[in-house]
Amino acid sequence: MLRAMLGTLVPLARRFETGDPTDGDRLREAAMALYETFAAHLLHEESTLEPALRAQGKDGERLAGRLAHEHREQRELLTYLTSRLQSNPRPTLLVAREVRNFAEYLESDMAYEESTLLSAAAHPGKP
């Protein structure tokens, strides 16, 4: 679901950045929906992925700790980005760039988690 949302959000942000203000409302709505979905995703990972990693021993504990730290940082970022959208009924160019940057960051973070953390959780003894 996150990938589908990102597939919509990134082009919206790019169009807005190139001077198409008609997508401002859609960009704001799509970004808020992404942020809410991502916040729920973090909770899901904490209830499923972290315990699976911790069960893998020392290396899994290290990865679970890293995941927990990243989640704290991501929540701080979500709080900031959400407040920017809530305080700006019409996105500015800066807000649109923040949205796009977050979306691009999220795509790379998901790729990292899939190649590293999910692999470690699924293959005991090989974090």
C-alpha positions in Angstrom: 0.0 0.0 0.0 2.8 2.4 0.8 4.4 1.8 -2.6 1.2 2.6 -4.3 0.8 5.8 -2.3 4.4 6.8 -3.1 3.7 6.2 -6.8 1.0 8.8 -6.7 2.6 11.2 -4.3 6.0 11.7 -6.0 4.6 12.7 -9.4 2.1 15.1 -7.7 4.9 16.7 -5.8 7.0 17.0 -8.9 4.2 18.6 -10.9 3.6 21.1 -8.0 7.3 21.9 -7.9 7.3 22.7 -11.6 4.7 25.3 -11.1 1.4 23.5 -11.4 -0.5 24.8 -8.3 -3.7 22.9 -9.2 -2.4 19.8 -7.5 -1.8 21.5 -4.2 -4.9 20.2 -2.5 -4.3 16.6 -3.8 -0.7 16.8 -2.8 -1.6 17.8 0.8 -4.3 15.1 1.0 -2.0 12.4 -0.4 0.8 13.4 1.9 -1.4 13.3 5.0 -2.7 9.9 4.0 0.8 8.6 3.5 1.9 9.9 6.8 -1.0 8.2 8.6 -0.4 4.9 6.8 3.3 5.0 7.5 2.7 5.7 11.2 0.5 2.6 11.3 3.2 0.7 9.4 5.7 1.6 12.1 3.4 0.2 14.8 3.0 -3.0 12.8 6.7 -3.5 12.4 7.3 -2.9 16.1 4.8 -5.6 17.0 6.0 -8.2 14.4 9.5 -7.5 13.0 11.2 -6.3 16.2 10.3 -9.5 18.2 11.3 -11.7 15.2 14.7 -10.0 15.0 15.3 -10.1 18.8 14.6 -13.9 18.6 17.7 -14.2 16.4 20.2 -13.6 19.1 22.9 -11.0 19.4 22.9 -9.8 15.8 19.1 -9.7 15.7 19.1 -7.7 18.9 21.5 -5.2 17.2 19.2 -4.9 14.2 16.1 -4.6 16.4 17.8 -1.8 18.3 18.7 0.0 15.0 15.1 -0.4 13.9 13.8 1.1 17.1 16.1 4.0 16.8 15.1 4.6 13.2 11.4 4.5 14.2 12.0 7.2 16.8 13.6 9.4 14.2 10.9 8.7 11.7 8.2 9.6 14.2 9.9 12.9 14.9 10.1 13.6 11.1 6.4 12.6 10.7 5.4 15.0 13.5 7.3 17.8 11.8 6.0 17.1 8.3 2.4 16.7 9.5 2.6 20.0 11.4 3.9 21.7 8.2 0.9 20.4 6.2 -1.6 21.2 8.9 -0.3 24.8 9.3 -0.2 25.4 5.5 -3.6 24.8 4.0 -2.0 25.4 0.6 1.4 23.7 0.2 4.3 26.0 -0.6 7.1 25.0 -2.8 9.2 24.2 0.2 6.5 21.9 1.7 6.2 20.1 -1.6 9.9 19.5 -1.7 9.8 18.2 1.9 7.0 15.8 0.9 8.9 14.6 -2.1 12.1 14.2 -0.2 10.3 12.2 2.5 8.7 10.0 -0.1 12.1 9.3 -1.8 13.7 8.6 1.6 10.8 6.2 2.4 11.4 4.3 -0.8 15.0 3.8 0.0 14.3 2.9 3.6 11.8 0.2 2.5 14.4 -1.3 0.1 16.9 -1.4 3.0 14.5 -3.1 5.4 13.4 -5.7 2.8 17.0 -6.6 1.9 18.4 -6.6 5.4 15.9 -6.7 8.3 13.2 -8.9 6.7 15.9 -11.3 5.5 17.4 -11.5 9.0 14.0 -12.1 10.6 13.1 -14.8 8.0 16.4 -16.7 8.2 17.4 -17.5 11.7 21.2 -17.4 12.3 21.8 -15.2 9.2 21.1 -11.5 10.2 
